[in-house]
Amino acid sequence: MIDLIYGPGFLGTRARFYADLTLILIIASALMFTIGWRLILMKKVSAHRWVQTAAAILNTFVVLMVMIPSFASAILPGIPAKLLEGTYGVTTLHALIGMTGLLLGGFIVLRANGLMPRFLRFTNYKGFMRTSYFLYMAATLLGVIVYVTVYITGPA
């Protein structure tokens, strides 16, 4: 199993299997968030909640299992000295926006599923959800930029 995870990727780039899988899963979660957004526009509240919850769980799993460990081992030791070198800056921006979106999205999911204490509940979801969606999409775009820079256009 370890050989598969750290073996060659399947997208035809220099990436390892886990990096290709991470990219696919994050794009899938972004598509799910977009489907959920469309569902709420069609007033399908229950379906919207299920899709958004599933997307947030998938996203959280990938972030906790791959992105945080990768950032901690490959990027964090170079901050702040290398922040303006290579992909350190864009990866750090990706991490900051992504973590903000993840925390806000997690809060919304917990609240929407009735898992927050009463004093943390709110009724005006629209602004929170729009902000969270924007952060998820910005983080996804930056993640794709990091992937392309590191595994396609960057030095071999």
C-alpha positions in Angstrom: 0.0 0.0 0.0 2.8 2.4 0.9 4.4 1.6 -2.5 1.2 2.7 -4.2 0.8 5.9 -2.2 4.4 7.0 -2.8 4.6 5.5 -6.3 4.2 7.2 -9.6 1.1 9.3 -10.2 -1.6 8.5 -12.7 -2.1 12.0 -14.3 1.1 11.9 -16.4 3.0 14.5 -14.4 6.0 14.2 -12.0 3.6 13.9 -9.1 3.4 10.9 -6.9 0.1 8.9 -6.6 -0.9 10.6 -3.4 -0.5 14.1 -4.9 -2.6 13.1 -8.0 -5.3 11.6 -5.8 -5.3 14.7 -3.5 -5.8 16.9 -6.6 -8.7 14.8 -7.8 -10.4 14.6 -4.4 -10.1 18.3 -3.8 -11.5 19.1 -7.3 -14.4 16.6 -6.5 -15.1 18.4 -3.3 -15.1 21.8 -5.1 -17.6 20.4 -7.6 -19.7 19.0 -4.8 -19.8 22.5 -3.1 -20.9 24.0 -6.4 -23.6 21.4 -6.8 -24.7 22.1 -3.3 -24.9 25.8 -4.1 -27.1 25.1 -7.1 -29.3 22.9 -5.0 -30.0 25.7 -2.5 -30.9 28.0 -5.4 -33.5 25.5 -6.4 -34.8 25.5 -2.8 -33.7 21.9 -2.2 -32.6 22.6 1.3 -32.2 19.0 2.5 -30.2 17.8 -0.5 -28.1 21.0 -0.2 -27.3 20.2 3.4 -26.3 16.6 2.6 -24.1 17.5 -0.4 -22.4 20.3 1.5 -21.8 18.1 4.5 -20.3 15.3 2.4 -18.1 17.8 0.5 -16.9 19.4 3.8 -16.1 15.9 5.3 -14.2 14.9 2.1 -12.3 18.2 2.1 -11.5 17.9 5.8 -10.2 14.4 5.4 -7.9 15.3 2.6 -6.6 18.4 4.4 -5.9 16.5 7.6 -4.4 13.4 6.0 -2.3 15.0 3.3 -2.1 18.7 3.1 -1.3 19.6 6.7 1.5 17.0 7.0 2.9 18.0 3.6 2.9 21.7 4.5 4.4 21.0 8.0 7.3 19.0 6.6 8.0 20.7 3.3 7.0 24.4 3.6 6.8 25.4 7.3 10.5 24.9 8.0 11.3 27.4 5.3 9.1 30.2 6.6 9.8 33.1 6.8 13.3 32.8 5.2 12.1 31.3 1.9 8.7 32.9 1.7 9.6 34.7 -1.5 11.3 31.7 -3.1 9.7 29.1 -5.4 6.3 28.0 -4.3 6.6 28.9 -0.7 4.6 32.1 -1.0 1.7 30.7 -3.0 1.6 27.5 -1.0 1.5 29.5 2.3 -1.3 31.7 0.9 -3.1 28.5 -0.2 -2.8 27.1 3.3 -4.0 30.3 5.0 -7.1 30.7 2.8 -7.8 27.0 2.8 -7.6 26.7 6.6 -9.8 29.7 7.0 -12.4 28.2 4.6 -12.1 24.8 6.3 -12.7 26.2 9.8 -15.6 28.5 8.7 -17.1 25.6 6.6 -16.8 23.2 9.4 -18.5 25.6 11.7 -21.4 26.1 9.2 -21.7 22.3 8.7 -21.8 21.7 12.5 -24.4 24.5 12.9 -26.5 23.4 9.9 -26.7 19.9 11.4 -27.7 21.1 14.8 -24.4 20.2 16.5 -23.5 23.6 17.9 -24.5 24.9 21.3 -27.4 27.4 21.2 -25.3 30.4 21.9 -23.2 29.7 18.8 -26.2 29.3 16.5 -27.1 31.9 13.9 -30.0 32.1 11.4 -28.6 34.2 8.6 -26.6 31.6 6.7 -26.3 33.4 3.4 -23.3 35.6 4.2 -21.4 32.8 6.0 -22.0 30.3 3.3 -21.0 32.7 0.5 -17.8 33.6 2.3 -17.0 29.9 3.0 -17.8 29.0 -0.7 -15.5 31.8 -1.9 -12.7 30.7 0.4 -13.0 27.0 -0.7 -12.9 28.0 -4.4 -10.0 30.4 -3.9 -8.1 27.7 -2.0 -8.9 25.1 -4.7 -7.6 27.4 -7.4 -4.4 28.2 -5.5 -4.0 24.4 -4.9 -4.2 23.7 -8.6 -1.7 26.5 -9.2 0.7 24.9 -6.7 0.2 21.4 -8.3 0.9 22.8 -11.8 3.9 24.8 -10.6 5.4 21.9 -8.7 4.6 18.9 -10.9 4.2 20.3 -14.4 6.0 23.6 -15.1 8.5 23.8 -12.3 12.0 22.5 -12.3 12.3 18.7 -12.5 
